[in-house]
Amino acid sequence: MHAGQVMAATPSPAPKVPNADQVTPGVWGFAIIFAIGIVTILLIWDMMRRVRRTRYRAEVNAKLDAEQSQAGDSGAVVPRDPRRGTQQDAPQQPPHDRDS
């Protein structure tokens, strides 16, 4: 081998082994990963609660629709839930006066 090839093969400066304290995540790394884990758990918990609430609403809406279709067959008028919208033939209640 030529002298140029030997000098090119050896790195300058020689690689140093890093200090073990510099390559570990330390207390800050643990705290950040712990916080990310807690936030993830809370987000999953909230998502499950919202999905459950949506599913219950769908079940209640299906029951209300079934009751309304049964009442429609008999000719009775069943007012719908105001959060789902009003039915045209449902009796309208006057707004409540707050002063009374």
C-alpha positions in Angstrom: 0.0 0.0 0.0 1.1 3.5 -0.6 1.4 6.0 2.1 -1.5 8.1 0.7 -3.8 5.1 0.9 -2.8 4.4 4.5 -3.4 8.0 5.5 -6.7 8.1 3.8 -7.8 4.8 5.5 -7.2 6.1 9.0 -9.6 8.8 10.2 -8.3 12.0 11.5 -9.0 12.7 14.4 -9.6 9.3 15.8 -13.2 8.5 16.8 -14.0 9.0 20.5 -16.3 6.9 22.5 -19.1 9.2 23.7 -19.7 9.5 27.4 -22.6 7.2 28.6 -24.4 10.2 30.2 -24.5 12.0 26.8 -26.2 9.1 24.9 -28.9 8.2 27.4 -32.2 10.0 27.4 -31.9 10.9 31.0 -34.6 12.4 33.2 -36.0 14.7 30.5 -36.3 11.9 28.0 -38.2 9.8 30.5 -40.5 12.7 31.4 -41.3 13.5 27.8 -42.0 9.8 26.9 -44.1 9.4 30.1 -46.1 12.6 29.2 -46.7 11.3 25.6 -47.9 8.0 27.0 -50.3 9.7 29.4 -51.7 12.0 26.6 -52.1 8.9 24.4 -54.0 7.1 27.1 -56.3 10.1 27.7 -57.0 10.5 24.0 -57.9 6.9 23.5 -60.2 7.0 26.6 -61.9 10.1 25.2 -62.3 8.6 21.8 -63.8 5.4 23.2 -66.3 7.5 25.2 -67.3 9.5 22.2 -67.7 6.4 20.0 -69.8 4.8 22.8 -72.0 7.9 23.0 -72.5 8.0 19.3 -73.5 4.3 19.3 -76.0 4.8 22.1 -77.5 7.8 20.2 -77.9 5.6 17.1 -79.6 2.9 19.1 -82.0 5.5 20.7 -82.7 7.0 17.3 -83.5 3.6 15.8 -85.9 3.0 18.7 -87.5 6.3 18.2 -87.8 5.7 14.4 -89.4 2.3 15.1 -91.9 3.8 17.6 -92.7 6.6 15.1 -93.3 4.1 12.3 -95.5 2.0 14.5 -97.4 5.2 15.5 -97.6 6.2 11.9 -99.4 3.0 11.1 -102.0 3.6 13.8 -102.5 7.3 12.9 -101.2 8.7 16.2 -98.9 11.6 16.2 -95.6 11.1 18.2 -93.5 14.2 18.7 -89.9 13.7 17.9 -86.9 14.5 20.0 -86.1 18.2 19.6 -82.5 17.5 19.1 -83.3 15.4 16.1 -85.5 18.0 14.5 -89.3 18.6 14.7 -92.0 16.9 12.9 -94.4 19.1 11.0 -97.5 17.6 12.4 -96.2 17.6 16.0 -97.8 20.1 18.3 -95.6 23.2 18.9 -95.2 24.4 22.4 -95.0 28.2 23.1 -91.6 29.4 24.4 -91.5 29.7 28.1 -91.5 33.2 29.7 -88.5 33.6 32.1 -90.3 36.3 34.0 -93.0 34.0 35.4 
